[in-house]
């Protein structure tokens, strides 16, 4: 058993209330401390009372934390052992976990380069800038404390909230019960690098105390479905919901030349990320592409998540079969090219790999094209210029292949399409320094005029 303490403002805490976290086979792997509502409230008060490190020291500490994250033995685990444990409890393939942890380290190391990017060109970073003598905008925090209700489907999002630390926020993370290992390791590394215990805390809670984490902070970040987005839209909490990433293939493009990109967009990162493609719209008949895509995806192997060559997500068998039943019910009325007989592949140890699925709808507005599931599942449909942008809206990433300048202008101008990739760029492409769903700094910061 891996024992994970809460990380409070006065150091680690092993609480009386414990939660057993199981792996995909149902075996108990983690013994996690849960903290009560009163502890959360006091921790948030301590964060608010703490003063941030100077900016340059914060950037140095973030870079040093990347080293501790990779090299230290934390919670009794080496880095390799930690990555294997994450794969076992989350069901995310080991290779995907390794890519994610590398990205987290890069986000910490590059904070000095990426943190200033959202700042408006006309704004100074500090009131001491000479420009404020004649009056100038200064980029300032909108608050002092930032709370994160972390996702558990992928370790990668933990690289995002590091930007809040770089900007001087004190940060509280409520980890997912599905995968608390990554935030525990990252926060331990941050403390080893020089951030105070009252600068960044890990607050595992039950559902009753979860709201206290957000309520005690000035600003927050939550992950969830459409209901979470609707609940927090326009508030002091930034919701991160379904991505509904899409690919558009116009008549000017031959899909055969772009099949690798389409396959990678659907199945790269094991298909678990919000930036995996879940819909492909084709100007023309989508059936030939659907058939070729199904053939490629059918060849992916089913393996336990800690296997070095695993490429598909794994869930407990009962959960996988429940997901399978839900999928097949929702797919009614569409053509199944792959997955129509089921997607739960029993691995014989209490877990199941989630096999890919490819379905074809008869119109671009079919409700199935809005469905996002935690494995490689894609819906294809015909599209014509007369359909316009309506089927392409509400999209985190749109890869457009064969689009002309007029269409590109419309896609870039469309407010509900967050990112536009032109040509052979898979929808899951991302690097430090480019916004995922806008820069987090746009939410965390504001400009105010200072004259002296």
PyMOL commands that set and color helices and strands:
alter all, ss='L'
color gray80, all
select helices_A, chain A and resi 37-49+55-71+79-90+94-109+111-118+130-133+156-159+162-166+181-193+207-215+226-232+255-271+287-298+317-330+367-370+385-387+390-392+405-413+440-444
alter helices_A, ss='H'
color red, helices_A
select strands_A, chain A and resi 2-4+6-8+11-13+18-22+28-33+123-124+136-141+145-149+170-174+200-202+219-223+237-240+245-249+277-282+314-316+335-338+344-346+351-354+357-360+377-382+395-401+417-422+445-450
alter strands_A, ss='S'
color yellow, strands_A
deselect
rebuild
show_as cartoon
